[in-house]
């Protein structure tokens, strides 16, 4: 998929309205980027935070949402060693869900990701990826975004598909969901999203 096609996907999802930027302004942000194969566009949090991006997600006719007990989502920032490019839109090269790390804990996965010459995705980057490639989120094949943490907080953000239980509500069954997991816990359906090191 070309860079312009990826921008079109973001625009179709509603990025211009979510950011208060015109389509022309967003296109100008992309114009100087190289059109590299197997790369995606990431939305910098200075352009739109994860809470603003999450409702743009779609799975079928279901919009994305943030779990009720994560009102502080936009306080999650890149971890030490993860530096975002100084650009409203930037490239992430060769993103992967990290399926081979399912049933690992975030604490176990991070050094393995770094050892592979890769960088963990932030929650905003994970949402950006799904806005362009929504089929990446599959039942039993979802992912954590451990590139984001909140100081002094043991939670790590994750993206998966709601089962429509509890506070999610039945109407949200099958919707893309931004939630969290404890950094020391394992989950059989969650991998660890990463990209080639910046």
Secondary structure as UniProt FT lines:
FT   HELIX           3..13
FT   HELIX           15..19
FT   HELIX           23..31
FT   TURN            37..38
FT   STRAND          39..43
FT   TURN            45..47
FT   HELIX           50..54
FT   TURN            55..56
FT   STRAND          58..59
FT   TURN            60..61
FT   STRAND          62..63
FT   STRAND          65..66
FT   TURN            68..69
FT   TURN            71..72
FT   HELIX           73..75
FT   STRAND          77..78
FT   TURN            80..81
FT   STRAND          89..93
FT   HELIX           99..101
FT   TURN            102..103
FT   HELIX           106..115
FT   TURN            116..117
FT   STRAND          118..120
FT   HELIX           123..132
FT   HELIX           134..136
FT   TURN            139..140
FT   STRAND          141..144
FT   TURN            146..147
FT   STRAND          148..149
FT   TURN            151..152
FT   STRAND          155..161
FT   HELIX           166..168
FT   HELIX           170..172
FT   TURN            173..174
FT   STRAND          176..182
FT   TURN            183..184
FT   TURN            188..189
FT   STRAND          190..192
FT   STRAND          194..196
//
